[in-house]
Amino acid sequence: MRIKIIRIIIFILFAAIVVNLFYVQIIQGPYFFRISKNNRIRVVALEGLRGRIKDRHGRILADNKVSYNVMITPQDILDKDKLFSFLSEILEMEVEKLVRTYNQKKFTPFTPVAVVEDIQWSQAVNIEENKYRFPSVFIQKGFKRIYPLEDNSAHVLGYTGKINRSQKRRLKEYGFSYQSIIGKTGVEEYYDSYLKGDQGGIQIEVNSRGEQVRLLSLKEPKKGQDITLTIDSEINETAQALLRGKKGAIIMMDITTGEVLAMASSPAYDPNIFVNREKRRKSAYIFKNPNSPFLNRAITGLFPPGSVFKVPVAICGLDSKAIKPQTSFDCKGYYELAGIRFGCTHVHGSQNLAESLIHSCNVYYYHLGKMLGSEKISQYAHLLGLGKQTHIDLPFESTGRVPSQKEGLLSANRRWYTGDTLNLSIGQGDVLTTPIQLVKMMATVVSEGIEVQPHVIKEIGGITTQKFDFERQLMIDKSVFRIIKKALVATVTDYSGTAHVLDIDGLYIAGKTGTAQSSPDKEHHAWFVGYLITGQKKLAFCIFLEHGGSSQNACILGREFLLTLQKNKKI
Amino acid sequence: MRRDLNLKIWVYTIAIILIGLVALYSATTGNVRVSRGIFYDQLFCAAVGIFIMYVVGRIDYRKFFDGAYILYAINILLLILVLVSGRDALGARRWLTIGGISFQPSELTKLSLVLFLGRYFATQRSVLTFGFMNKTQLILRDLFFPLFLTGISMFLIFKQPDLGTALLMFGIFFGMLFASGLEYRYIIGFSLACLSVVPFAWNILKDYQKDRLLVFLNPNIDPLGAGYTIIQSKTAVGSGQFWGKGWLSGTQNQLNFLPERHTDFIFSVIGEEWGLIGTMVLVYCYFSLIRYCLLVSEQVKDKFGMLVCIGIVSILTLQVIINIGMVIGLFPIVGLTLPLVSYGRSSFLIFIIMMGFLLNLSKRRTIF
């Protein structure tokens, strides 16, 4: 009985298939036959416009410009030689080169090939006018990305390019095809899913001259969302201009919100080279450049922090009650450990905590470091955000490291000497941080233990993002930060302070210098990490010069930077 | 009569294989991306397959009964292994390579699930429970426990992701459940419950699977992707009209319009080159084969044999209907092959074994 039911169901299913086959092949048959005989269906992809990127004042940082591409439909070519000589004449390009690109990109007889991208308007008109002679050619309107500020915002913005094979495999399910444009680094990569437009396309029926007869189906491309950054492009430009010709980074961040106002890294590159056909050749030089312009030193570069690291060590000493603010150590210009002398910059004499920060006395921190031990120092450094990612919303952030005895044994299986602890206390040895970590640490110090999240995004599609609006209170006594801050102010205001250069009229500036040894045959790294308080704003900033020599150089650059901002009424 | 039925199964199976080979030869002609090697591969598979079919037809089929549970257990292990260490192809993990031979465990599941459910329903289901079991326990035993065990393989296949095959597993389960003789009210209740789950199931689908389903409803929303395939395959089949364009002269096929035309879309090649005549012959062959399969299931004396027959009928019917429906735009593109015609060793071999099994049953249907 049940088998009978099954038999009936199967019969009905097969009958339905037969009826449908009859319908498709006999009733609709002539229609489909005509379509297939003429082979006149063309598929044209329409790229969705990518969202624009603006700075906090609405200035455009990344935009789209109309471009014209020459397309050839292989099936419709009448005379290949004539066609290519015609094109080479108009476009002033060699025939062989055109043929080569054509052969490389040819896929199926009916998929149009983009032979030349981004031609001039006059050339496009010229080609369209000759379309009656060459039905296979047509001009497709496309868009290309432009970055009006060129290399002034390169590292934050990143750049765009054709999707590569591994990205394609990973992102296939999100609607990416081999022609898709994708953000390669910076904001363009991190917020690609918002910026990217949805690809659309049309299927059209064309006649023998390649003209559209009928639209078979259309999918409207969708525009991506505009993005507003927290970056102030004028501050960023000032920073970038000061760094020109040098290697280094400048960061400026709002202490209360974590908004990054400026992030400059030098040497920089012009993101337009990846878009522009003439400039694309230059990209090879940039990739080969030994100064690695693609490295965003502000978040990816790893450098020893030098004396800046004394700030977390001092916080550690005070908070763990190992020392009091008035605890003094005597500086004879060196510290002797098992017959080896660990040097200081000067003979400072008796130093208390504040003085040790003002003069950046190494001997004080040798004593303190030995008292605290490496475990405790690295614990506090980690607490203050050193040696771990800040999770800023940019790709390729480095982690860095703050070594300690235990970690050294575990990871490198290396013996830890007391000398290592001494080196650690002054930010040398294996300590590696990124500039953004130090800025974040300084911000935490200024707001007395309240940690914010550094970020560059302000609005997505006109809606303010609140993802990064949170704070975290560190479990460190507030009075500790007040003592440290007082010393950091004195570092600038005191005549003997290491950063006295930065004592600018009308500006409340404080901070800590750092001169970090790198390799023996190269100059030291120069640091100044500090903060600035004006009527409206509290800003943390960092001036870093890779192999920039003494920290004085960073301070002088910082002075120029702040003076320019003051003059332009930016602070 | 016995001989006669046996012979008919042979004839229709071989006819279908031959139609497939002819179409595959055409699909691999003058084509860069689908090479002629694929045709020879299938030819080799067909030769080996016919031998295997003969051998399977001679084995004592109680051996299948004995091995059913173990086979299913091994199969589930293989499915887990695929997810852990399988080979990616076309965005999904379906392939497993053991000893240099790669195959799709999800294809094997079709066979092992049929045998497993056949044995389960055949042995568990007895009307005499001597009052030891109440209604709930019976439902648990006859419906939910086998559903759960089927669900395991369905889930693993769904994870690959292979929605089509996962749903096919459910089809097999439902067909065999129906044939197992469970009371109608439970079957109807179960069907209603399944329908109510559909809206929730939508949410666990991957984006591209949703896209495919949406595109099926309206091919125009994605003319470049899945919608393109539907429009092109429909054009191919339709343009064949009554007599077809002739062997090796299908333009849609020859000009690279059709993706996957040697596997899932092979039917479009047949439709274009042989027209309505060709498609009707093929559909008739399938229909006859399924009809004889049902005939065997009616005559077979033991319940295991009957259930396995129904299982095979379910698979054949569903795959044929869904595959053809998919090519002419009646169903979403779910990636199910056309039995014995589409290129693919695993799929081909499994169907061959099923046909061998059918032979086996038809021979012995009077002995038991």
Chai-1 contact restraints between the chains, C-beta under 6 A:
chainA,res_idxA,chainB,res_idxB,connection_type,confidence,min_distance_angstrom,max_distance_angstrom,comment,restraint_id
A,R2,B,A179,contact,1.0,0.0,6.0,A-B,restraint_1
A,I3,B,E298,contact,1.0,0.0,6.0,A-B,restraint_2
A,R7,B,L294,contact,1.0,0.0,6.0,A-B,restraint_3
A,I10,B,T317,contact,1.0,0.0,6.0,A-B,restraint_4
A,L13,B,I321,contact,1.0,0.0,6.0,A-B,restraint_5
A,F14,B,F287,contact,1.0,0.0,6.0,A-B,restraint_6
A,I17,B,I324,contact,1.0,0.0,6.0,A-B,restraint_7
A,N20,B,I328,contact,1.0,0.0,6.0,A-B,restraint_8
A,N20,B,L330,contact,1.0,0.0,6.0,A-B,restraint_9
A,L21,B,T279,contact,1.0,0.0,6.0,A-B,restraint_10
A,V24,B,V237,contact,1.0,0.0,6.0,A-B,restraint_11
A,V24,B,G238,contact,1.0,0.0,6.0,A-B,restraint_12
A,V24,B,I328,contact,1.0,0.0,6.0,A-B,restraint_13
A,Q25,B,G238,contact,1.0,0.0,6.0,A-B,restraint_14
A,Q25,B,G240,contact,1.0,0.0,6.0,A-B,restraint_15
A,Q25,B,Q241,contact,1.0,0.0,6.0,A-B,restraint_16
A,Q25,B,L276,contact,1.0,0.0,6.0,A-B,restraint_17
A,Q28,B,G238,contact,1.0,0.0,6.0,A-B,restraint_18
A,G29,B,G238,contact,1.0,0.0,6.0,A-B,restraint_19
A,G29,B,Q241,contact,1.0,0.0,6.0,A-B,restraint_20
A,F32,B,T235,contact,1.0,0.0,6.0,A-B,restraint_21
A,F32,B,G238,contact,1.0,0.0,6.0,A-B,restraint_22
A,F32,B,S239,contact,1.0,0.0,6.0,A-B,restraint_23
A,F33,B,S239,contact,1.0,0.0,6.0,A-B,restraint_24
A,F33,B,Q241,contact,1.0,0.0,6.0,A-B,restraint_25
A,I35,B,T235,contact,1.0,0.0,6.0,A-B,restraint_26
A,S36,B,T235,contact,1.0,0.0,6.0,A-B,restraint_27
A,S36,B,S239,contact,1.0,0.0,6.0,A-B,restraint_28
A,S36,B,T251,contact,1.0,0.0,6.0,A-B,restraint_29
A,S36,B,Q252,contact,1.0,0.0,6.0,A-B,restraint_30
A,V43,B,L224,contact,1.0,0.0,6.0,A-B,restraint_31
A,T108,B,N256,contact,1.0,0.0,6.0,A-B,restraint_32
A,P109,B,L255,contact,1.0,0.0,6.0,A-B,restraint_33
A,K172,B,G91,contact,1.0,0.0,6.0,A-B,restraint_34
A,E173,B,D207,contact,1.0,0.0,6.0,A-B,restraint_35
A,E173,B,Y208,contact,1.0,0.0,6.0,A-B,restraint_36
A,G201,B,P223,contact,1.0,0.0,6.0,A-B,restraint_37
A,G201,B,L224,contact,1.0,0.0,6.0,A-B,restraint_38
A,Q203,B,P223,contact,1.0,0.0,6.0,A-B,restraint_39
A,S217,B,N220,contact,1.0,0.0,6.0,A-B,restraint_40
A,S217,B,P223,contact,1.0,0.0,6.0,A-B,restraint_41
A,K219,B,P223,contact,1.0,0.0,6.0,A-B,restraint_42
